[in-house]
C-alpha cells in the first residue's frame, strides 16, 4: 500500500519519472536553466567589471537611461510571471479555458516587454548615439540585455505554440487538416503580436513628432489591416471543434514552460538591478 502511494506521488501527471522522482521533462529543463544561469552570470559579471573601470570618454549612463520606461517594462514582466503561474494552476485542475486565457495574457505582457526593449534600443541608438561598437558600455549593455530579450522572444514563441497545441483534436486520424490548421493558427497569433508591437511603436513615434491618431492611421494603414486580419484569423481558428488531446496529463509541459518563463523574469530582475538601478546609487 505504501509503495503504491509513493509511486502515485512520484507519477506527476502521468509523465515518465526518473529515480529522483522528478519528471524527465522538468529535470531536463532544470539542467538547461542551470547552464543558462552560468551563461547569464558571465555576461552580468563582465558588465559589472567593465563598469568599475570605464575608459576615457565613456557616456554618462544616467543621461541615457529612461528609468521610468524600464521600470514599467519590469513591472509588466513580473505580472506575466503571475499569469504564467495561473496558467500552470489552471491546467493542473483541468481548466483548459482558463489556461488558454492565462497563456494569452502572458503572451500579451511578454510582447509589451519586447516592444519596450525595441523602443529603448532604437531611442538609444538614434537619440543618444549609443551603439554596440562605439563604446565599451554599449557593447556589454546590448549583449546582455539583447541576449535576455532573445530569451523572452523564444519564450513568447513557445507560449504561442503551447496555446495552439491545446486545440489539437483528440482524433487526428479523422481530422486530417489539424496540422495545417495549427500552423495557420501559430502564424495568426504571431501576426497579432508582431503587428500590435509595430502599431504601438508607430503610434508612439507619431505622438512624439506632434501627430495624432489620424496621422498614424494614415501612414500605417497596412499595419492596422494586418493586425485586424490576424486577430480575426486567430478567433476563427480558436473555435471549438470537439474533444482535444490536451488536458491535465499535459500539465508537466506547461510547468516546464513556466519554469523557463519564471527564470527569464528572475534574470531580468538581476539585470535591472545591476545594469539600471546601480547607476543611480
Secondary structure, DSSP 8 states (H G I E B T S, - for coil): -HHHHHHHHHSGGG--B-TTSSBHHHHHHHHHHHHHHHHHHHHHHHHHHHHHT--TT---GGGT--HHHHHHHHHHHHHHHHHHHHHHHHHHTT-HHHHHHHHHHHHHHHHHHHHHHHHHHHHHHHTS---SSS-HHHHHHHHHHHHHHHHHHHHHHHHHHHHHHTT-BS-TTT-TTHHHHHHHHHHHHHHHHHHHHHHHHHHHHHHHTT--HHHHHHH-HHHHHHHHHHHHHHHHHTS--S-BS-SGGGHHHHHHHHHHHHHHHHHHHHHIIIIIGGGG-
